[in-house]
Amino acid sequence: MPDTSSRTAAPESGTRPASGLLRRALAETRSSRAPGLTPYVPERPFPWGGAGMPLAGDEARPGAGPGGGGRAVIDLDRVLRLSLAAPAGTPGRLRPVPSAGALHPVRAHLLIGPGCSLPPGRYAYDPRAHRAHRRGPAPDGVSPGVLVVLTVAASRTVAHYGHRAWPLLLLDTGHAAAALALAGPPAADVLVCLDADAALLSAAAGLHAAPDRPDTRPGAEPELPLAAVRLTPTGVTADAPGTLTAWAGPIRAGTPSARPGAETAAPAELAAARHLLHHIARAPELPGGTWHPAPRPEPVTDGALEKRRSAPPDDLTHPPGEYLLARLLTTARTARPDGPAWTAAVGGDAPALYAKAPNSRGLDVRASGDARPTLARWAAGQQWIGGAGAVLLAHGCPGDAPAAAVRTCHLAAGYAAGAVQAHATALGLRSRPIGSWQRADLGAALGEAPGRDWIVHGLVVGAPPPPGRAAPGFVRHPPTAERPAALTPLASSPPVTTAPGSTPSASTPPAPEARLPTPPAPTPPATATTTPAAPATPPGEEERP
């Protein structure tokens, strides 16, 4: 399949100045203001009617192959079971793909052509029942494979996280896209698009383009399309943007089931979140988007995808070795060419911020000092992060970034974190994504221009405890005399500076002059700032704060 990643947008695409609405929303979600108290919102019934078609066992369906016979090249039972499906016999909160608060707002619409284990047509996927609900026929002459349009239903996430919800919805979508891409069969080519125009995605999925349009189906929650994943049998030439356009003809698809008596007027905060996501997902300059190949990291197997879960904090206190950490940073950096930068914070005997060394298997030191206590305060006050083994950080997205860049940065951060989490599982490591960050201006903390380099996403990684070792420590052990002196508080410390072009190599101890400030002594916050946005999640079930 041709690589379409080299396609470029029109000159103005992604470069328009950020609107005042977006700048205010970014500043608000990054502020220390906590969400207000909101009643818990239960999960709505699956909105598409009918019994649904079972997926298991369909891979041998006659006529499934690209030429009309033989076995299906793309087994949708396997792809969805390894990515989005809720494990059988479970409440459905903990799934292979993580989600903020285990709320799982992402929905998948399957646009199926020949060569798949279901007949061609447009389907809605029910992850709890692991069934596909047929919504309409496929266009004539549609190319082989499946196109998955990922949408979000925002109400529960907004109820739980308030004004902090919309970036989490983007991160959740990125994780879902990564899960689908990693589950692609060996005999398929996988392409992922994070920047297609929302109106085109809506039309392809058979959905209404305007999320705030008065819905004629009471209680049917609007869905906001944000990304797409394309799986095509190897050797089949197919233009992914063209396939998306082919599906976007006149809507011939079923509508969500009516829920008589359900509230149809959205609360102001939910309406604002929907409007903002709809705004940043517009891409009229290049509606078909850019499509990038999605290779699976070499050690990731189906078994690793099945075992992938967000680990509890107590299992994340031992740091991985330098070699493993460098491999994970490489995966994070290469998962999406349009994604943010990645850095790792490690404590132990050589506390520092590390980046992947170019043209090397090792790590470079970006700044010395233990950043984890500061990160704990920035990550909604989750103090356990202060003792985590390693914290991988996706950062970038300036406060005045244009809408297209904000969308792509968050989607790509979630996508890369999903790829790294699967890779970590394959390497025998444990991990837990961290999505909510406040006042996390990493660039300003390192003495750079403020407002230009914000933490967007994080992934805590821990190794199993070494036999006979109780206290965690990083594998790098410089002599005691070479360790940095005790760090001064943030309020009185000078900015951290690292001379351009003189970043220490992987074998060089952290330079004493490069210091990451430690956080100030904690002060008791006002009562209002500690009020949760919704009832606490049962212990062990909150996938990502």
N, C-alpha and C positions, 0 to 999 in steps of 0.2 A: 504493500500500500504506500502511496507517495506520502512523504513527510510534509505536512502543510504548516509546520511551525514557523517557516520563514515568511509567511504572509504578513504584511505590515498594514497597519491601519492608515486611514487618511491622515494628512498632516495634523488636523485639529483633534483627532481622536485621542482621548485620554489626557489632553493638555488644556482643556478649558478650565479657567479658574474655578475653584470650589465656590459653590453658592453659600450665601450667608446661612441658609438652613443647615447645610452639611457641616460647615465650620462650627456652628453652635452645637450641633448634635455630637460631633467628635469631642469638643471641649467638655460637654456635659457628661458623656459616658466615661471620660478619663478623669473626671473630678472625684473628690472624696464624698460627694453626696450619695447617701445610700438610698436604695429604692424604698418607697413607702409601703405600708402594710396593705396587702391585697389579699382578698379571700382566695383560697386554693381553687384552681380551675381543673376539674377532672378531664380526663381524655375523652374526646368525643367519639361516638361510634364511627366505624369506617364509613365514609360518605358515599361510596359507590354501591348501588344495589346489586341484587343477584347473588347466586351461590358462589360464584367464582370458579375458576378452573384450577384443579390441582396441578402442581408443577412436578412433583416427584414421579419418576418413571417415564416421563415424556421424551427422554433423550433418544429412545429407539422408535419414536413414532414414524411410521412409513411416510416417505415423501418429505422428510425434514431436511435432507441435504440440499446444498445449493442447486444441484441439478434436478431436484425433485425426487430423489431416492436415497436410501441408505440412512445412516444415523445422522442426527443433527450435529453440526459442527459446534454450535453454541448451546450448551446445556444450561438453560436458564434456572433450573432447579439448583444446580451446583453454584452458579454465579451468585444468586440471591441468598442462598443458604450461607455462603461464606462471607457475605457482606452486610445485608440489611435485615435479614430475617431474625425475628425473636426466637431464641432456642425453644424447641418444643417442650412443653411441660413446665414452663417458667412463667412468672408474672409478666414478662415482656419488657421490663425496664432495663435489664442488663443484656446488651446485644454485642455482637462482634464490633460494631461501629460505636464509638463513644458519642455522648451528647451532653450538653450543659444541663445539669440537674437530672440527667437520665429522662428528659422530657421527649426526645425524639420527634422534633417538628418536621423533619425532612420526609417528603413523599416522593415516590418514583412513578413516572409514567413511562411505560414500555411501548416503544414504537417499533414493531417487529416486522421484519421482512423475511424472505426465504432463508433457510439454513439454520433455523432456530428450533427449539424443542416445543414451541407453541405455534399454531397457525398464524400467518401474517395478520396483522391488525393492530389497533391501538388499545392498550390495556392500562388499568390502574392496579398497582401492586399493593396487597395487604400484607404487611410484614408480620402481623400477629398470627394470621391464619396460614401464611405462606401460600397464598393463592393469587391468581391474576384475574381481574374482572374485565371482561371484554367490553370496550366502549365504542368500537366502530371498526370499519374495514381499513385496510391499508390502501394507499394510492396505487393506481395502476403502474406497473413497472418499477416499483420501489426496489432499491438495491438490497442485496442480502445483508443479514446481520441485524443487530438491534441498536436503536438509539434510545438512551435513557435520559429523559428530562427530569431534573431534580428541582422540586419546588419546596417551599416552606409554608406551613400553617402557623402563624406567629402568636396566636392568642395565649397559649399556655406559657410560652417562654417570656412573653411580655408581662403576664401576670406574676411570674416568679421573679423576674429580674428588672422590671420597669424600664427606665431609660437606658439601662446597660444591655438590653436584650438584643438590639439589632446587630451589633458586631458578633454576638454569640450565634445568631442565626446564620451569619455568613460562615463562621468557623465550622459550625455543624455541617453545613452543606459541603464545605471543602473536605471534611472527614468522610462524608458519605461518598463523594466522588472518588476519593482515594480507595475506599473499601471496594467499590465496584471495579475500579481499574485493576487493583491487585488480584481480584477474583477472576479476572479474564482467563479463559482457557488457553492452553499453550498453542492451540491451532487457530488463534484469533489475533488480529492486530487491534490495539486499543489506542484510542485518541480521546483526549479530554479537552473540553472548552469551558473556560471560566469567564468569558467576556462577550458571549452572544447577546444580541438585543432581546430584552425581556418580552417585547411584543411578538417577535418571531418565535421565541420559545413557547410562549402561551399559545400561539396559533398552531404550532406543531403538536403540542400536547392536547389540543382541543379545549383550551380554557379561555375564559374571558380575559382580555388584555388589561383591563382597569380594575385594580383590587378594591377601589373605593366605590365601584359602580353598585347601585342598589341591586341586590341579588334577588332574582325571581324565585329562588329556592330557599325558603325560610330555614335558617339554621345551618346552611351550607357555607362553611368558612372559606373565604377567598384564599387562593394559593398563589404565591409569588415565585415565579421561575427564576433560578439563579445560575444554573450550570447544566452541562450535558456531557454524557459519556457515550462513546461510539465503539461497539465491538463488531468487527467485520472478519469473516473467515479469511485466513491468510491466503494471499494470492489474488484476492478479489479487489479490483480497483474501484474505489468509490470516493467521490468528493463529499466530505463530511458536511461542509456548509450547503452544498447542493442538496444533499439528502434532507437536511433540516428544512430547507425551503420546499422540497417536494411534499413533506408532511404538512406544510402550513397552508394548504389550500382551503377551500370552503369547509367549515367545521361540520364533520359528519360523525359526531361522537356523542355518547350519552352524557347527561348532566348529573351532578350529585343528587342523592336522594333528599327529598324535602324532610325537614324536621319541624313539623307544626308546633307552634308555641315557643320555639327557640328565639332567644333574643337576637335581633338583627342589627341593632344600632351598636357600633363598636365604641368602647370607652375612648376617651380622648388620647390616652397614651398609646393604645393599640392602633388607633387610626393614624397617629403620627408615625409610628414605627413602620406601618405598611406603606404610608406615603413616601417615607425616606428610602426604604428598600426599592420601591418602584422607581424612584427618582434616580438612584445610583445604578440601577440595572439597565437603564436606557443606553443603547449604543447604536443610534441610527446611522452613524458614519460607516460602520462595518457590521451590519446586522448578523452576518454569518459567523462572526467571531474568528479567533485564531485557535487552531487545534494542535495540541502537542502530544507526541507519543508518550506512553506511560509504561515504561519497563518496570518489571518487578525486581526488587533487590535480590541478588542471586540466592542467598540462603533462605528466602521466604518460601515456605511450602504451604500446601493446603492445611496441614496440621498446625502450622504456626498461625494461620488466619483463624482457625477454629479456637485456638487457645487464647487469642488476643483478648485481653480485658484490662480495664483500669485497676491498678493495684491499690490496696489501702495504704495510707501514709506510712504505717509501721513497717511495711515491706520495702520502703524506698530509702533507707538510711545509709546503705553501703554504696560507695561510688563505683562506677565501672572503671576498668583499666583505661589507660590513655589510648591504647590501640583501638579498643572498642568504641570509646567516645569519639575518636577521630573518624571511624567508619560511620557512626550515626550522623555526625555533622556533615560528612560528605553526602549521605543520602538526603539530608535536609536541604542542602544547598543545590543539589542536582535534580531534585524531584520536580521542580517547576522553574524554568528559566526566567519566568516573570515574577518570581516570588521575592519575599523580603530576605534580608541578611540573617544569619544565624550565629549565635554565640553561646557558649556554655559556661555556667558559673559552677565552680567546684570549691569545696572546702578542704578539710583534712590537712595534710602536711604542707601542701603547696596551694593555698587558697588564691584563686585568681579568676579572671574572665579569660576564657580561651576561645580562639577561633581556629578553624582548620587552616593549617599551613599550606600555601599554594605549592603545587608540584612536590608534595611530600606526604608521607603517611602520618606525620606527626601533627602537633598542635603548636600554635603561636600564642604568646601571652599578650592579651590586649590591655589588661590592667591587673595589678596585683591587689590582694586583699580579699576578704570573704564577703561577697555580695549577697549571700543567701539571706541574712537577716533583713537587709533592705528589700529584697525581693518578697519576703514574707509579708512585709507591711504593704507593699504595692499590690500584692495579689489578694486583695480584700481581707487583709489581716490574718491569713492562714499561717499561723506560727510554725506549723510543722515543716514548712518549706525551709526554715532556718537550719534544719538538721538533715535536709535531703542529700542524697548521694551526689546528684548532678542535676542542674536545671538548664535545659536547652531553651534558648530564647529566640523567637522570631521578632525582628525589630525593623522599623522603618516608618512609613506612612506619616509624613509631616502633617501638622495641624491644618495646613492650607492645601492639602493634596486634592486634585480634581476627583470627581465622583468615580470615574473609571478606575483610577489608581487605588482609591479606597476599597472599592469592590474587589479588584483583583488581588490586592495585598492580603486582605483577610481570607478570601477563598483559597489563595495559594498557601497561606500560612496553615490553614486547617488541612489542606491537602498534604503538604509536606509533613506535618505532624502525624497524620495518619500513616504515611509511608514509613516514617521513622518508628512509630509504635509497632508496626508489624515487623520491621527489621529487628528492633530490640527484642521482641518476643522470640524470633528465630535464633537470636544470639544467646538466649537464656536469661535475658534481663527483664526487669519489671518496669512499668511506666504508668504515668497518670497525667493526662493533659490538664492544663490550667488556662482557662479562657478569660477570666475577668481580671483586669489590671487597672489600677487607679494611680494617678500621679507618677506613672512609670516612664518618665522621660530619661531614658538611658543615656542619650547623647549629652544632655545637660549634666547628669551625674558624673560623666567622664570629662567635663570641661569643654564640651563642644557647644555649638550654638543651640540654645533651647528651642523646643518645639519641632525639631527636625527628625528625631530618631526615637520613636516611642515603641515600647514593647507591645506587640500585637497578640502574641500567643506564647505559650510555654508548654514544655513537656518535661516532667520530672522523671528521671531514670535512676533505677537502683539495681545493684547486683546482688545476688544471693550472698549472705555473709560467708566469708572464708571459714573453713573448719578451724575451730579453736580460737577465732578472733572475735572479740566483742565490740571493740571500738572501731568505727569506720575511719578510713583514711584514704586519700588519693594515692595512686601508685607512684607518683613523682615524689621523691624524698630528697630535696636539697639539704645540705648540711644545716644544722640548727643555726649557726652563725649567719647564714645567708638568707634566712627567712625575714620577711618584712617585719619591721617593728610594729608595735600596737598601733592601730589606726585611730585617728582622731574623729570626733563626732562630725556629722555632716555640716552642721551650722558653722563650724570654725575651721574646717579643713580647706586647703587650697584646691583648685581644680586639678583633676587628673590629667596629665599630659603624657603622651608617648610620641617621641620624635618620629616624624615621617620617614618611612623607609628603614627604620632601625628596630622593627619589631623583633623581639628575641626569638630565636629558633626554638624548635621543640626540645632541644637538649639544654637550653640555657635557663637557669633559675629566674624567677620573676625579678625584674629590676626594682630595687628599693624605691626609686623615685616615682614609679608609676603606682599610684595608690587609688583604690576605689573607696570612697567615703563610706563609713558605717552609718546606720540610721541613728537619729537622735533617740534619746530615752523615750520610751512610750509614755504617752499621756492619756489619761482616761477620756475617751470620747463622750460626747453628749449622748444621752439615752436614745434620742431619736435616730442617731446614726447607726445604732446596733440593732435596730428592729429588722427582722428578716422580712423579705418581700412575700413570703408564703410559708406555710408550716414546714418544719424541718423534714428533710428527706430521711427515710429509714436508714440507720447506720449501714455503711458499706454500699449503698445504692446510688449515691450521688456521683455520677461519673466524672463531672468536671464542674468545679465551682464557677 
